Amino acid sequence: MAQWNKINQEFLSNNKTLFEVNMLADQDGNIINSFGAASNIPVASGSVTGHSHINKFGYSNDIANLSTIWDGSNIYTYSTSAGAVTVSSSSTDDTGAVIEVQGLDGDYNLVVQDITIDGTGATNLIRVFRARVKTPASGETGNVGIISVNIGGQLRAKILAGKGQTLMAVYTIPAGKTGYLLNLTMSVDKNVDVIYKLMAREQGGGFNIKGQFGTFGTPIDHNYPIPLVFPEKTDIEIQADAGSACGGGATFDLILVDNPA
């Protein structure tokens, strides 16, 4: 390994072989510890340029039949084109509430927009993967009714009464980014047999299974020492099938890295 003598301003004798070492640094050039959970703190804080973290969590009250883990009890349906985003509530007590909707536009670029109940978003979207109550209605601390988020008149997300946020184990990698899946957790609320599946679909393709896990009431925590890689515009979701009445939840963590220019 090459060794440099700072005083003499030359390489030490017989130590002139150069090696390239790649290290992860924050936006100020500080080298980041790349081992253990602490190494992800700078990413979570936004200190690492071109890197960001996504935590997705979902729960379905009914996984008796094959279902996506989200606020519904069926296989999730994706839009095929961008459309107007509208937000409504099953209760008039939510009138005036502001909902933050996170999703992707027709070019799969990330969009975060605020929409008032019974209003329409300024930007058409092709994906919605999270919504939350940003400002409750006057006199309320959360959402009283079920909040529905539609794209082109079709339900794409909902916030169940009192939850304040969607529960969707569903995500789509934005344009210009690559997703690295770090871990999965899955659970069931009864001692029943459940099969969980990690599913992914690249743009223009079909869904492929990326992992299958079985349990009898015991939570599953699966880490990927070498992360799974998903290119831009890939849809990712977790599905479950219990065969009997029960609820189930799932979470996953992704690191998003900007693609080279």
N, C-alpha and C positions, 0 to 999 in steps of 0.2 A: 504494500500500500504506500502510495506517495506520501512523504513527510516533508513539510516546508519549514525551513529555518527562517523565522521572521527577522532575526538580527542580520544574517548574511544575505537575506533575500534570494535564497536559492534552495533547491531540493537537496535533501541529505543524500550523500553518496549511496548508490545502490538502492535507492528508494524513490524511483522515478516512474513507477507504473501507476497510471491513473485509473481510478474506479469511479463509476457514477452511482450516486446514492440518491434515491428519491425519498423525500420526506414530506409529510403533511404539515402545513403551517397556517396560522391564522392570518387575518387581513393585515396585521402589523408585522408579519414575518417571523413570529415566534413559533418555534418547533412544537408540535402537539404530540403528547403521549398517545401512541396508537394502540395501546393495549388496555383491555378492561373497560368497564362501563364509563370511567372518568374520561376516556378519550372521546366520547360522544357529546360531552357537555359543550365544547366550543361549537359543534355543529348545531346543537339545539339552540344555542344563544345567537346564532347567525354570524359568528365570528369567522367562519371559514367560507371564503368567497367561492361561489359556485356549488355549494353544498347546502342541503336543507333536510329537515326531518319531517316525516308524515307518520302520525299514529292514527290508525283506523280501528274503530271498535263498533261492534254491532250486537244486537240481540233480537231474537224472534220468539214470540210467545208460543208459537206452534210449529214444531219441526217434525210432526208426525209423518208428514210426507216430504219428499225431497224439496228443499227450500233454500233460497239464498238467506244468509244471516243478515236480515235488515228489519225494518219496522213492519213489514208485511209478513205473509205466511205462504209465499209462493216464490218461484224462480223470478229473479229480477229481470225487468225488460229495459233494454237500452234504446235510446233514440237513434235513428239512422241519419238524421239531419238536424241542423240547428233550428230552434224555434223560439217563439216568445215565451218568457218565463213569467208565470203568474202565481200568486200566493193567496190562499184563502184559509178560512178557519170554519170549523163546524159550530163555533160559538160566537155570538155577537159581542161577548165580553172581551174578545181579543181585538175588537175594532181599534185601529190606531197603532197597533203593535208593529214594530219594525223587525223584519227577519233578514238576517245575513245569509245569503246563498253563495256557496262556493262551488265552482264547476269549471267547465271548459267551453270556449266559444267554438264556432264552426271550424277554426283552424287548430283546435286543441290547445289554445293558449289559456293559461289560468286566468279566471275572472272571479273576483269577489265583489258582490254588489248587494246593497241594502234595498229591500222591497217592503213597502208598507202593505199590511193586510188588504186584500182586494185590489192590489196594484199590480203593475207589470214592470219587469226589469228593463233597464235601459239597453242591455246587451243580450242578444239571442244566444242561447246555449245549446250544446249537443250532449253535455254531461252535467249532472248535479251529483256530487258525492258527499256533501255536508250542508246542513242548514241549522241555524240556531236562532233563538230569540235574543236579539241584540237589545231591544228596548221593549219591555212589556207594555200592554195597554194601561191606561191611567187607572191606578188603584190596584193593579195586579202585580204579582211577583214573578209570574211565569205565564205560560200559555194555558188557558182554561180549556179550550177545545183542541181538536186534532188539526194541526196545521198541514195543509197540502201544498206541495210545490209541483207545478205542472210545467212540462215543455210541450208547446203546441197542443195544449188541452189534454195531454196524457200524464198521469201521475208518475213522477220520477223520484220523489222523496216525501216523507211525512214525519212530522214531529208529534209523537203521541202526547195526549193531555198530561200536563204537569212535568214533562221530561225536559223541556227547554232546548233540546237538541236532538238531531237524528241519531239513530243507532244503526249504522250501515257499515258492514264489513265488505265494502265495495270501494274501489278506487280505479282511476284511469291515469296512467302516466302522462303528464303534459308534454306538448311538443318541445323539442329541444333539450329533453332531459332523459336520463336513464335511471331506472329504479333498481335499488339493491335491497332485497327482502332479507331482514335480519332474523325475524322470529315470528312464531305463531303461538297463540294460546286459544284453547277451546274448552268449553264447559257445558254441562247439562244440569238441569235443576232436579232431576230424579235419577234413581238407579235403574236406568234402562240402557239398552244397547243403542249406540249412535255411531254412524259413520260420517266423518267430516272429510270434505274434499277441498283442496286448494285448486282453483280453476283460473286459467288465464287465456286471453285471446288477443293475439296481435292484430293490428288493423287489417281488415280485409280477410281474415282467416276465421277459423272456428275455435271454440273453447277446447283447451287441452287440460288434462289433469296434471298437476305438478306435485301433488302429494295427497296421500289418503291415510286417515288415522281413525282407529276404532277405540271406543271406550265403553265402559259400563259404569257410568256415573262419576268416574274419576277425571278431574281436570287434566288437560294435555298442555304441556309447555314444551314447544319444539324450537330449538335454536339452530341456526345455520352458521357453522364456523366459517364456511365459505358462502357468502350470500348468493341467493338466486338473482339472476339478472333479467330485467324486463325492459325492452326498448320503448321508446316514445310511443304514445297512443295505444298502449296495451291495457286492456280491461282486466282487472283482477278482482276476484270475489271468493268468499268462502261459503260453501254449501253444506247442508246437513240433512241427514235422513235417519229418523229414530224408529219409525214403524209403529210408534204408540205416542199418545198425547204427552207432550212435555215442551219445555222451552229450552233454548240453547243460545250461548253467546260465543263470540270470537273476537280476537284482536290481532293486528299485525303491525309491524313497524318497518318503514322503508326509509332509506337514505336516497335522496334525489341528487344527482350530480349533473351539472350542465354538460351537454355534449360539446366537443371541440368545435370551434367556429369554422 
